[in-house]
């Protein structure tokens, strides 16, 4: 994989990770979830975002 493509993949993976976090926060705010449900959703989004990042950036 070329260096430019690798950098582009990392940028996209980072953007997806940030988007997942923002979606989790917005869902929690709009649906007035309990604190436990909100943090569970937040943690799941972080874990899946880092999993995506690791899969994309693995060399």
CHARMM-style PDB file with segment names, atoms N, HN, CA, C and O in Angstrom:
ATOM      1  N   UNK     1       0.852  -1.170   0.000  1.00  0.00      PROA
ATOM      2  CA  UNK     1       0.000   0.000   0.000  1.00  0.00      PROA
ATOM      3  C   UNK     1       0.901   1.238   0.000  1.00  0.00      PROA
ATOM      4  O   UNK     1       1.878   1.304   0.746  1.00  0.00      PROA
ATOM      5  N   UNK     2       0.579   2.174  -0.806  1.00  0.00      PROA
ATOM      6  HN  UNK     2      -0.215   2.121  -1.412  1.00  0.00      PROA
ATOM      7  CA  UNK     2       1.406   3.378  -0.875  1.00  0.00      PROA
ATOM      8  C   UNK     2       1.218   4.235   0.367  1.00  0.00      PROA
ATOM      9  O   UNK     2       0.221   4.108   1.079  1.00  0.00      PROA
ATOM     10  N   UNK     3       2.172   5.096   0.615  1.00  0.00      PROA
ATOM     11  HN  UNK     3       2.981   5.199   0.037  1.00  0.00      PROA
ATOM     12  CA  UNK     3       2.120   5.949   1.805  1.00  0.00      PROA
ATOM     13  C   UNK     3       0.916   6.885   1.769  1.00  0.00      PROA
ATOM     14  O   UNK     3       0.271   7.105   2.794  1.00  0.00      PROA
ATOM     15  N   UNK     4       0.611   7.434   0.600  1.00  0.00      PROA
ATOM     16  HN  UNK     4       1.135   7.255  -0.233  1.00  0.00      PROA
ATOM     17  CA  UNK     4      -0.528   8.354   0.495  1.00  0.00      PROA
ATOM     18  C   UNK     4      -1.842   7.639   0.781  1.00  0.00      PROA
ATOM     19  O   UNK     4      -2.723   8.187   1.442  1.00  0.00      PROA
ATOM     20  N   UNK     5      -1.968   6.423   0.284  1.00  0.00      PROA
ATOM     21  HN  UNK     5      -1.252   5.977  -0.254  1.00  0.00      PROA
ATOM     22  CA  UNK     5      -3.189   5.654   0.528  1.00  0.00      PROA
ATOM     23  C   UNK     5      -3.310   5.296   2.003  1.00  0.00      PROA
ATOM     24  O   UNK     5      -4.406   5.317   2.563  1.00  0.00      PROA
ATOM     25  N   UNK     6      -2.193   4.971   2.628  1.00  0.00      PROA
ATOM     26  HN  UNK     6      -1.303   4.954   2.173  1.00  0.00      PROA
ATOM     27  CA  UNK     6      -2.202   4.635   4.046  1.00  0.00      PROA
ATOM     28  C   UNK     6      -2.620   5.845   4.881  1.00  0.00      PROA
ATOM     29  O   UNK     6      -3.394   5.708   5.828  1.00  0.00      PROA
ATOM     30  N   UNK     7      -2.116   7.017   4.537  1.00  0.00      PROA
ATOM     31  HN  UNK     7      -1.488   7.128   3.767  1.00  0.00      PROA
ATOM     32  CA  UNK     7      -2.496   8.238   5.255  1.00  0.00      PROA
ATOM     33  C   UNK     7      -3.983   8.523   5.063  1.00  0.00      PROA
ATOM     34  O   UNK     7      -4.671   8.897   6.013  1.00  0.00      PROA
ATOM     35  N   UNK     8      -4.474   8.351   3.854  1.00  0.00      PROA
ATOM     36  HN  UNK     8      -3.915   8.047   3.083  1.00  0.00      PROA
ATOM     37  CA  UNK     8      -5.897   8.572   3.582  1.00  0.00      PROA
ATOM     38  C   UNK     8      -6.757   7.607   4.388  1.00  0.00      PROA
ATOM     39  O   UNK     8      -7.791   8.003   4.925  1.00  0.00      PROA
ATOM     40  N   UNK     9      -6.344   6.351   4.479  1.00  0.00      PROA
ATOM     41  HN  UNK     9      -5.504   6.030   4.042  1.00  0.00      PROA
ATOM     42  CA  UNK     9      -7.098   5.361   5.257  1.00  0.00      PROA
ATOM     43  C   UNK     9      -7.130   5.740   6.731  1.00  0.00      PROA
ATOM     44  O   UNK     9      -8.160   5.585   7.388  1.00  0.00      PROA
ATOM     45  N   UNK    10      -6.018   6.233   7.254  1.00  0.00      PROA
ATOM     46  HN  UNK    10      -5.182   6.359   6.720  1.00  0.00      PROA
ATOM     47  CA  UNK    10      -5.983   6.640   8.660  1.00  0.00      PROA
ATOM     48  C   UNK    10      -6.886   7.842   8.914  1.00  0.00      PROA
ATOM     49  O   UNK    10      -7.552   7.914   9.947  1.00  0.00      PROA
ATOM     50  N   UNK    11      -6.908   8.772   7.988  1.00  0.00      PROA
ATOM     51  HN  UNK    11      -6.366   8.713   7.149  1.00  0.00      PROA
ATOM     52  CA  UNK    11      -7.781   9.940   8.138  1.00  0.00      PROA
ATOM     53  C   UNK    11      -9.247   9.515   8.124  1.00  0.00      PROA
ATOM     54  O   UNK    11     -10.038   9.982   8.944  1.00  0.00      PROA
ATOM     55  N   UNK    12      -9.608   8.638   7.202  1.00  0.00      PROA
ATOM     56  HN  UNK    12      -8.965   8.259   6.537  1.00  0.00      PROA
ATOM     57  CA  UNK    12     -10.992   8.156   7.121  1.00  0.00      PROA
ATOM     58  C   UNK    12     -11.357   7.377   8.377  1.00  0.00      PROA
ATOM     59  O   UNK    12     -12.445   7.563   8.923  1.00  0.00      PROA
ATOM     60  N   UNK    13     -10.466   6.509   8.841  1.00  0.00      PROA
ATOM     61  HN  UNK    13      -9.582   6.358   8.397  1.00  0.00      PROA
ATOM     62  CA  UNK    13     -10.747   5.736  10.052  1.00  0.00      PROA
ATOM     63  C   UNK    13     -10.905   6.654  11.262  1.00  0.00      PROA
ATOM     64  O   UNK    13     -11.770   6.419  12.105  1.00  0.00      PROA
ATOM     65  N   UNK    14     -10.090   7.682  11.354  1.00  0.00      PROA
ATOM     66  HN  UNK    14      -9.387   7.873  10.669  1.00  0.00      PROA
ATOM     67  CA  UNK    14     -10.228   8.642  12.448  1.00  0.00      PROA
ATOM     68  C   UNK    14     -11.541   9.399  12.378  1.00  0.00      PROA
ATOM     69  O   UNK    14     -12.176   9.645  13.404  1.00  0.00      PROA
ATOM     70  N   UNK    15     -11.950   9.769  11.172  1.00  0.00      PROA
ATOM     71  HN  UNK    15     -11.434   9.570  10.339  1.00  0.00      PROA
ATOM     72  CA  UNK    15     -13.223  10.471  10.997  1.00  0.00      PROA
ATOM     73  C   UNK    15     -14.396   9.579  11.383  1.00  0.00      PROA
ATOM     74  O   UNK    15     -15.351  10.043  12.005  1.00  0.00      PROA
ATOM     75  N   UNK    16     -14.330   8.307  11.020  1.00  0.00      PROA
ATOM     76  HN  UNK    16     -13.554   7.930  10.514  1.00  0.00      PROA
ATOM     77  CA  UNK    16     -15.396   7.363  11.381  1.00  0.00      PROA
ATOM     78  C   UNK    16     -15.440   7.179  12.895  1.00  0.00      PROA
ATOM     79  O   UNK    16     -16.522   7.095  13.475  1.00  0.00      PROA
ATOM     80  N   UNK    17     -14.284   7.115  13.535  1.00  0.00      PROA
ATOM     81  HN  UNK    17     -13.405   7.184  13.064  1.00  0.00      PROA
ATOM     82  CA  UNK    17     -14.244   6.978  14.990  1.00  0.00      PROA
ATOM     83  C   UNK    17     -14.884   8.189  15.669  1.00  0.00      PROA
ATOM     84  O   UNK    17     -15.655   8.040  16.617  1.00  0.00      PROA
ATOM     85  N   UNK    18     -14.566   9.372  15.186  1.00  0.00      PROA
ATOM     86  HN  UNK    18     -13.940   9.494  14.416  1.00  0.00      PROA
ATOM     87  CA  UNK    18     -15.152  10.588  15.746  1.00  0.00      PROA
ATOM     88  C   UNK    18     -16.653  10.637  15.498  1.00  0.00      PROA
ATOM     89  O   UNK    18     -17.413  11.031  16.382  1.00  0.00      PROA
ATOM     90  N   UNK    19     -17.082  10.246  14.325  1.00  0.00      PROA
ATOM     91  HN  UNK    19     -16.464   9.926  13.607  1.00  0.00      PROA
ATOM     92  CA  UNK    19     -18.506  10.230  14.006  1.00  0.00      PROA
ATOM     93  C   UNK    19     -19.256   9.254  14.908  1.00  0.00      PROA
ATOM     94  O   UNK    19     -20.352   9.565  15.374  1.00  0.00      PROA
ATOM     95  N   UNK    20     -18.681   8.084  15.157  1.00  0.00      PROA
ATOM     96  HN  UNK    20     -17.791   7.832  14.778  1.00  0.00      PROA
ATOM     97  CA  UNK    20     -19.323   7.110  16.043  1.00  0.00      PROA
ATOM     98  C   UNK    20     -19.492   7.677  17.445  1.00  0.00      PROA
ATOM     99  O   UNK    20     -20.525   7.471  18.081  1.00  0.00      PROA
ATOM    100  N   UNK    21     -18.495   8.379  17.921  1.00  0.00      PROA
ATOM    101  HN  UNK    21     -17.655   8.546  17.405  1.00  0.00      PROA
ATOM    102  CA  UNK    21     -18.584   8.989  19.243  1.00  0.00      PROA
ATOM    103  C   UNK    21     -19.660  10.067  19.282  1.00  0.00      PROA
ATOM    104  O   UNK    21     -20.443  10.131  20.230  1.00  0.00      PROA
ATOM    105  N   UNK    22     -19.702  10.911  18.260  1.00  0.00      PROA
ATOM    106  HN  UNK    22     -19.067  10.859  17.490  1.00  0.00      PROA
ATOM    107  CA  UNK    22     -20.713  11.970  18.215  1.00  0.00      PROA
ATOM    108  C   UNK    22     -22.125  11.406  18.117  1.00  0.00      PROA
ATOM    109  O   UNK    22     -23.049  11.944  18.727  1.00  0.00      PROA
ATOM    110  N   UNK    23     -22.301  10.336  17.363  1.00  0.00      PROA
ATOM    111  HN  UNK    23     -21.550   9.899  16.867  1.00  0.00      PROA
ATOM    112  CA  UNK    23     -23.618   9.702  17.251  1.00  0.00      PROA
ATOM    113  C   UNK    23     -24.048   9.141  18.601  1.00  0.00      PROA
ATOM    114  O   UNK    23     -25.204   9.290  18.994  1.00  0.00      PROA
ATOM    115  N   UNK    24     -23.130   8.501  19.309  1.00  0.00      PROA
ATOM    116  HN  UNK    24     -22.190   8.380  18.989  1.00  0.00      PROA
ATOM    117  CA  UNK    24     -23.468   7.954  20.625  1.00  0.00      PROA
ATOM    118  C   UNK    24     -23.885   9.059  21.589  1.00  0.00      PROA
ATOM    119  O   UNK    24     -24.848   8.898  22.338  1.00  0.00      PROA
ATOM    120  N   UNK    25     -23.176  10.161  21.575  1.00  0.00      PROA
ATOM    121  HN  UNK    25     -22.394  10.292  20.967  1.00  0.00      PROA
ATOM    122  CA  UNK    25     -23.518  11.280  22.460  1.00  0.00      PROA
ATOM    123  C   UNK    25     -24.881  11.854  22.096  1.00  0.00      PROA
ATOM    124  O   UNK    25     -25.693  12.130  22.979  1.00  0.00      PROA
ATOM    125  N   UNK    26     -25.137  12.033  20.812  1.00  0.00      PROA
ATOM    126  HN  UNK    26     -24.478  11.808  20.095  1.00  0.00      PROA
ATOM    127  CA  UNK    26     -26.415  12.616  20.383  1.00  0.00      PROA
ATOM    128  C   UNK    26     -27.590  11.688  20.692  1.00  0.00      PROA
ATOM    129  O   UNK    26     -28.647  12.152  21.118  1.00  0.00      PROA
ATOM    130  N   UNK    27     -27.418  10.398  20.483  1.00  0.00      PROA
ATOM    131  HN  UNK    27     -26.560  10.020  20.136  1.00  0.00      PROA
ATOM    132  CA  UNK    27     -28.486   9.446  20.818  1.00  0.00      PROA
ATOM    133  C   UNK    27     -28.777   9.513  22.312  1.00  0.00      PROA
ATOM    134  O   UNK    27     -29.936   9.520  22.727  1.00  0.00      PROA
ATOM    135  N   UNK    28     -27.731   9.562  23.105  1.00  0.00      PROA
ATOM    136  HN  UNK    28     -26.789   9.556  22.768  1.00  0.00      PROA
ATOM    137  CA  UNK    28     -27.917   9.648  24.554  1.00  0.00      PROA
ATOM    138  C   UNK    28     -28.655  10.906  24.970  1.00  0.00      PROA
ATOM    139  O   UNK    28     -29.494  10.867  25.870  1.00  0.00      PROA
ATOM    140  N   UNK    29     -28.356  12.007  24.330  1.00  0.00      PROA
ATOM    141  HN  UNK    29     -27.675  12.039  23.598  1.00  0.00      PROA
ATOM    142  CA  UNK    29     -29.027  13.268  24.689  1.00  0.00      PROA
ATOM    143  C   UNK    29     -30.480  13.283  24.238  1.00  0.00      PROA
ATOM    144  O   UNK    29     -31.354  13.718  24.988  1.00  0.00      PROA
ATOM    145  N   UNK    30     -30.744  12.822  23.044  1.00  0.00      PROA
ATOM    146  HN  UNK    30     -30.034  12.469  22.435  1.00  0.00      PROA
ATOM    147  CA  UNK    30     -32.101  12.918  22.496  1.00  0.00      PROA
ATOM    148  C   UNK    30     -33.079  11.949  23.146  1.00  0.00      PROA
ATOM    149  O   UNK    30     -34.267  12.250  23.257  1.00  0.00      PROA
ATOM    150  N   UNK    31     -32.599  10.809  23.568  1.00  0.00      PROA
ATOM    151  HN  UNK    31     -31.633  10.564  23.478  1.00  0.00      PROA
ATOM    152  CA  UNK    31     -33.508   9.799  24.098  1.00  0.00      PROA
ATOM    153  C   UNK    31     -33.505   9.739  25.616  1.00  0.00      PROA
ATOM    154  O   UNK    31     -34.136   8.862  26.206  1.00  0.00      PROA
ATOM    155  N   UNK    32     -32.809  10.655  26.244  1.00  0.00      PROA
ATOM    156  HN  UNK    32     -32.297  11.368  25.765  1.00  0.00      PROA
ATOM    157  CA  UNK    32     -32.779  10.736  27.707  1.00  0.00      PROA
ATOM    158  C   UNK    32     -32.542   9.364  28.324  1.00  0.00      PROA
ATOM    159  O   UNK    32     -33.295   8.913  29.187  1.00  0.00      PROA
ATOM    160  N   UNK    33     -31.495   8.721  27.869  1.00  0.00      PROA
ATOM    161  HN  UNK    33     -30.883   9.087  27.168  1.00  0.00      PROA
ATOM    162  CA  UNK    33     -31.159   7.393  28.376  1.00  0.00      PROA
ATOM    163  C   UNK    33     -30.704   7.479  29.827  1.00  0.00      PROA
ATOM    164  O   UNK    33     -30.309   8.537  30.317  1.00  0.00      PROA
ATOM    165  N   UNK    34     -30.771   6.347  30.488  1.00  0.00      PROA
ATOM    166  HN  UNK    34     -31.092   5.487  30.090  1.00  0.00      PROA
ATOM    167  CA  UNK    34     -30.177   6.286  31.812  1.00  0.00      PROA
ATOM    168  C   UNK    34     -28.663   6.418  31.651  1.00  0.00      PROA
ATOM    169  O   UNK    34     -28.121   6.181  30.572  1.00  0.00      PROA
ATOM    170  N   UNK    35     -28.008   6.789  32.709  1.00  0.00      PROA
ATOM    171  HN  UNK    35     -28.449   6.982  33.585  1.00  0.00      PROA
ATOM    172  CA  UNK    35     -26.556   6.985  32.642  1.00  0.00      PROA
ATOM    173  C   UNK    35     -25.847   5.689  32.264  1.00  0.00      PROA
ATOM    174  O   UNK    35     -24.887   5.712  31.494  1.00  0.00      PROA
ATOM    175  N   UNK    36     -26.307   4.567  32.791  1.00  0.00      PROA
ATOM    176  HN  UNK    36     -27.087   4.547  33.417  1.00  0.00      PROA
ATOM    177  CA  UNK    36     -25.665   3.289  32.490  1.00  0.00      PROA
ATOM    178  C   UNK    36     -25.814   2.940  31.012  1.00  0.00      PROA
ATOM    179  O   UNK    36     -24.851   2.495  30.386  1.00  0.00      PROA
ATOM    180  N   UNK    37     -26.993   3.133  30.451  1.00  0.00      PROA
ATOM    181  HN  UNK    37     -27.775   3.494  30.959  1.00  0.00      PROA
ATOM    182  CA  UNK    37     -27.206   2.833  29.032  1.00  0.00      PROA
ATOM    183  C   UNK    37     -26.377   3.767  28.150  1.00  0.00      PROA
ATOM    184  O   UNK    37     -25.816   3.335  27.143  1.00  0.00      PROA
ATOM    185  N   UNK    38     -26.301   5.032  28.523  1.00  0.00      PROA
ATOM    186  HN  UNK    38     -26.756   5.382  29.342  1.00  0.00      PROA
ATOM    187  CA  UNK    38     -25.517   5.990  27.748  1.00  0.00      PROA
ATOM    188  C   UNK    38     -24.047   5.604  27.725  1.00  0.00      PROA
ATOM    189  O   UNK    38     -23.433   5.576  26.658  1.00  0.00      PROA
ATOM    190  N   UNK    39     -23.474   5.304  28.890  1.00  0.00      PROA
ATOM    191  HN  UNK    39     -23.973   5.326  29.756  1.00  0.00      PROA
ATOM    192  CA  UNK    39     -22.049   4.965  28.932  1.00  0.00      PROA
ATOM    193  C   UNK    39     -21.774   3.638  28.256  1.00  0.00      PROA
ATOM    194  O   UNK    39     -20.700   3.452  27.685  1.00  0.00      PROA
ATOM    195  N   UNK    40     -22.720   2.708  28.306  1.00  0.00      PROA
ATOM    196  HN  UNK    40     -23.593   2.859  28.770  1.00  0.00      PROA
ATOM    197  CA  UNK    40     -22.550   1.444  27.582  1.00  0.00      PROA
ATOM    198  C   UNK    40     -22.504   1.693  26.079  1.00  0.00      PROA
ATOM    199  O   UNK    40     -21.667   1.120  25.381  1.00  0.00      PROA
ATOM    200  N   UNK    41     -23.393   2.538  25.579  1.00  0.00      PROA
ATOM    201  HN  UNK    41     -24.073   3.003  26.146  1.00  0.00      PROA
ATOM    202  CA  UNK    41     -23.399   2.878  24.155  1.00  0.00      PROA
ATOM    203  C   UNK    41     -22.129   3.625  23.777  1.00  0.00      PROA
ATOM    204  O   UNK    41     -21.546   3.367  22.724  1.00  0.00      PROA
ATOM    205  N   UNK    42     -21.701   4.538  24.621  1.00  0.00      PROA
ATOM    206  HN  UNK    42     -22.174   4.748  25.477  1.00  0.00      PROA
ATOM    207  CA  UNK    42     -20.483   5.303  24.363  1.00  0.00      PROA
ATOM    208  C   UNK    42     -19.272   4.382  24.295  1.00  0.00      PROA
ATOM    209  O   UNK    42     -18.444   4.502  23.392  1.00  0.00      PROA
ATOM    210  N   UNK    43     -19.169   3.467  25.249  1.00  0.00      PROA
ATOM    211  HN  UNK    43     -19.842   3.369  25.983  1.00  0.00      PROA
ATOM    212  CA  UNK    43     -18.040   2.534  25.275  1.00  0.00      PROA
ATOM    213  C   UNK    43     -18.058   1.617  24.057  1.00  0.00      PROA
ATOM    214  O   UNK    43     -17.011   1.348  23.469  1.00  0.00      PROA
ATOM    215  N   UNK    44     -19.234   1.137  23.677  1.00  0.00      PROA
ATOM    216  HN  UNK    44     -20.085   1.356  24.155  1.00  0.00      PROA
ATOM    217  CA  UNK    44     -19.340   0.277  22.495  1.00  0.00      PROA
ATOM    218  C   UNK    44     -18.922   1.020  21.235  1.00  0.00      PROA
ATOM    219  O   UNK    44     -18.280   0.439  20.360  1.00  0.00      PROA
ATOM    220  N   UNK    45     -19.274   2.284  21.133  1.00  0.00      PROA
ATOM    221  HN  UNK    45     -19.795   2.756  21.844  1.00  0.00      PROA
ATOM    222  CA  UNK    45     -18.883   3.046  19.945  1.00  0.00      PROA
ATOM    223  C   UNK    45     -17.377   3.264  19.911  1.00  0.00      PROA
ATOM    224  O   UNK    45     -16.773   3.211  18.840  1.00  0.00      PROA
ATOM    225  N   UNK    46     -16.766   3.504  21.050  1.00  0.00      PROA
ATOM    226  HN  UNK    46     -17.257   3.547  21.921  1.00  0.00      PROA
ATOM    227  CA  UNK    46     -15.315   3.693  21.107  1.00  0.00      PROA
ATOM    228  C   UNK    46     -14.597   2.399  20.737  1.00  0.00      PROA
ATOM    229  O   UNK    46     -13.645   2.416  19.957  1.00  0.00      PROA
ATOM    230  N   UNK    47     -15.048   1.284  21.292  1.00  0.00      PROA
ATOM    231  HN  UNK    47     -15.821   1.270  21.926  1.00  0.00      PROA
ATOM    232  CA  UNK    47     -14.412  -0.002  21.001  1.00  0.00      PROA
ATOM    233  C   UNK    47     -14.530  -0.341  19.526  1.00  0.00      PROA
ATOM    234  O   UNK    47     -13.558  -0.790  18.918  1.00  0.00      PROA
ATOM    235  N   UNK    48     -15.702  -0.133  18.938  1.00  0.00      PROA
ATOM    236  HN  UNK    48     -16.491   0.232  19.431  1.00  0.00      PROA
ATOM    237  CA  UNK    48     -15.863  -0.449  17.520  1.00  0.00      PROA
ATOM    238  C   UNK    48     -15.067   0.511  16.647  1.00  0.00      PROA
ATOM    239  O   UNK    48     -14.534   0.105  15.614  1.00  0.00      PROA
ATOM    240  N   UNK    49     -14.979   1.768  17.040  1.00  0.00      PROA
ATOM    241  HN  UNK    49     -15.412   2.098  17.879  1.00  0.00      PROA
ATOM    242  CA  UNK    49     -14.186   2.728  16.268  1.00  0.00      PROA
ATOM    243  C   UNK    49     -12.706   2.376  16.315  1.00  0.00      PROA
ATOM    244  O   UNK    49     -12.027   2.442  15.291  1.00  0.00      PROA
ATOM    245  N   UNK    50     -12.195   2.006  17.484  1.00  0.00      PROA
ATOM    246  HN  UNK    50     -12.747   1.953  18.316  1.00  0.00      PROA
ATOM    247  CA  UNK    50     -10.792   1.608  17.566  1.00  0.00      PROA
ATOM    248  C   UNK    50     -10.547   0.300  16.831  1.00  0.00      PROA
ATOM    249  O   UNK    50      -9.475   0.106  16.258  1.00  0.00      PROA
ATOM    250  N   UNK    51     -11.523  -0.597  16.839  1.00  0.00      PROA
ATOM    251  HN  UNK    51     -12.394  -0.439  17.305  1.00  0.00      PROA
ATOM    252  CA  UNK    51     -11.385  -1.825  16.060  1.00  0.00      PROA
ATOM    253  C   UNK    51     -11.283  -1.532  14.579  1.00  0.00      PROA
ATOM    254  O   UNK    51     -10.472  -2.133  13.874  1.00  0.00      PROA
ATOM    255  N   UNK    52     -12.104  -0.611  14.106  1.00  0.00      PROA
ATOM    256  HN  UNK    52     -12.763  -0.123  14.678  1.00  0.00      PROA
ATOM    257  CA  UNK    52     -12.033  -0.208  12.702  1.00  0.00      PROA
ATOM    258  C   UNK    52     -10.691   0.445  12.400  1.00  0.00      PROA
ATOM    259  O   UNK    52     -10.059   0.140  11.389  1.00  0.00      PROA
ATOM    260  N   UNK    53     -10.259   1.338  13.273  1.00  0.00      PROA
ATOM    261  HN  UNK    53     -10.772   1.586  14.095  1.00  0.00      PROA
ATOM    262  CA  UNK    53      -8.980   2.015  13.080  1.00  0.00      PROA
ATOM    263  C   UNK    53      -7.832   1.007  13.033  1.00  0.00      PROA
ATOM    264  O   UNK    53      -6.947   1.110  12.184  1.00  0.00      PROA
ATOM    265  N   UNK    54      -7.846   0.038  13.940  1.00  0.00      PROA
ATOM    266  HN  UNK    54      -8.565  -0.046  14.630  1.00  0.00      PROA
ATOM    267  CA  UNK    54      -6.782  -0.967  13.973  1.00  0.00      PROA
ATOM    268  C   UNK    54      -6.796  -1.831  12.718  1.00  0.00      PROA
ATOM    269  O   UNK    54      -5.742  -2.179  12.186  1.00  0.00      PROA
ATOM    270  N   UNK    55      -7.987  -2.174  12.249  1.00  0.00      PROA
ATOM    271  HN  UNK    55      -8.843  -1.891  12.681  1.00  0.00      PROA
ATOM    272  CA  UNK    55      -8.081  -3.003  11.045  1.00  0.00      PROA
ATOM    273  C   UNK    55      -7.581  -2.260   9.819  1.00  0.00      PROA
ATOM    274  O   UNK    55      -6.931  -2.848   8.955  1.00  0.00      PROA
ATOM    275  N   UNK    56      -7.878  -0.981   9.741  1.00  0.00      PROA
ATOM    276  HN  UNK    56      -8.405  -0.503  10.443  1.00  0.00      PROA
ATOM    277  CA  UNK    56      -7.481  -0.200   8.567  1.00  0.00      PROA
ATOM    278  C   UNK    56      -5.998   0.112   8.583  1.00  0.00      PROA
ATOM    279  O   UNK    56      -5.346   0.089   7.540  1.00  0.00      PROA
ATOM    280  N   UNK    57      -5.460   0.404   9.754  1.00  0.00      PROA
ATOM    281  HN  UNK    57      -5.989   0.423  10.602  1.00  0.00      PROA
ATOM    282  CA  UNK    57      -4.074   0.866   9.820  1.00  0.00      PROA
ATOM    283  C   UNK    57      -3.070  -0.251  10.079  1.00  0.00      PROA
ATOM    284  O   UNK    57      -1.869   0.011  10.159  1.00  0.00      PROA
ATOM    285  N   UNK    58      -3.531  -1.474  10.208  1.00  0.00      PROA
ATOM    286  HN  UNK    58      -4.506  -1.686  10.143  1.00  0.00      PROA
ATOM    287  CA  UNK    58      -2.599  -2.580  10.455  1.00  0.00      PROA
ATOM    288  C   UNK    58      -1.698  -2.767   9.242  1.00  0.00      PROA
ATOM    289  O   UNK    58      -2.156  -2.737   8.100  1.00  0.00      PROA
ATOM    290  N   UNK    59      -0.426  -2.959   9.506  1.00  0.00      PROA
ATOM    291  HN  UNK    59      -0.054  -2.984  10.434  1.00  0.00      PROA
ATOM    292  CA  UNK    59       0.513  -3.131   8.388  1.00  0.00      PROA
ATOM    293  C   UNK    59       0.987  -4.559   8.298  1.00  0.00      PROA
ATOM    294  OT1 UNK    59       1.781  -4.892   7.418  1.00  0.00      PROA
TER     295      UNK     59
END
